[in-house]
Amino acid sequence: MYRYETHMHTGEASACADSSGAEMAEKYKSEGYAGIIVTDHFFNGNSAVPRGLPWEERIELYCRGYENAKRRGAEIGLDVFFGFEYGDGGSDYLVYGLDKQWLMKNDRILDMELTDFLEYARRCGGFVVQAHPFRDYGYIRSTVHAPHFTDAVEAVNASHIRSGHPEFNERAKLYAEWYGLPVTGGSDSHNTSGKWFGGGVMSETRFTSVTDYARAVAERKVICIE
């Protein structure tokens, strides 16, 4: 079985992360993972990229964590793929299958209503996963659930288990079951301390692209790591 991280952050792009993309790649390799998907917070989330810069420059800075992780991954034998976490004041959606070039060309996505963005991202070939849909912490103002604009649900978020809130995941599993949506899992790690490591998914086949991961989730061929 191949182990993959599907939800993680780097210090280059996420303000709440404090390990670089290269450091994260090294940590995951040492933990026996076959690959990782870097999903830094986008500009409407907890982004480390300064506002006010030209869009192209912001995207360059945003992708630096992923690119550093990919470069290091190529050196040590770890597959590194790209994704991003699109925020909406408490609702977070992981988007896979849309790359840096797509972001460069779409400087209007921050002006979209959430469901309009999700619909557009999917129409462009993106695979949308709602991250931790029932996380309940004080900083979250509200959470929007959009099952009809979502391809899958992150039903197992390792940070909830490690922090003593498994009920957040149990609610997510019921939500996915209610709407007949596939499930996936991720660590939501922000550094190499090891606190959140151990989550993600396992697959019988190795992924050669992020599209392989999306297809495996859609076909319910991944096993969530508790």
HELIX and SHEET records of a PDB file:
HELIX    1   1 GLY A   21  SER A   30  1                                  10    
HELIX    2   2 TRP A   55  TYR A   62  1                                   8    
HELIX    3   3 ARG A   64  ILE A   76  1                                  13    
HELIX    4   4 LYS A  100  LYS A  105  1                                   6    
HELIX    5   5 ILE A  109  ASP A  111  5                                   3    
HELIX    6   6 LEU A  114  ARG A  123  1                                  10    
HELIX    7   7 PRO A  147  PHE A  149  5                                   3    
HELIX    8   8 ALA A  158  ARG A  162  1                                   5    
HELIX    9   9 PRO A  166  TYR A  179  1                                  14    
HELIX   10  10 VAL A  210  ALA A  218  1                                   9    
SHEET    1   A 9 VAL A 183  GLY A 186  0                                        
SHEET    2   A 9 ALA A 152  ASN A 157  1                                        
SHEET    3   A 9 PHE A 127  ALA A 131  1                                        
SHEET    4   A 9 ASP A  92  TYR A  96 -1                                        
SHEET    5   A 9 ASP A  79  GLY A  87 -1                                        
SHEET    6   A 9 GLY A  35  HIS A  41  1                                        
SHEET    7   A 9 TYR A   2  GLU A   5  1                                        
SHEET    8   A 9 GLY A 200  SER A 203 -1                                        
SHEET    9   A 9 ILE A 223  ILE A 225 -1                                        
END                                                                             
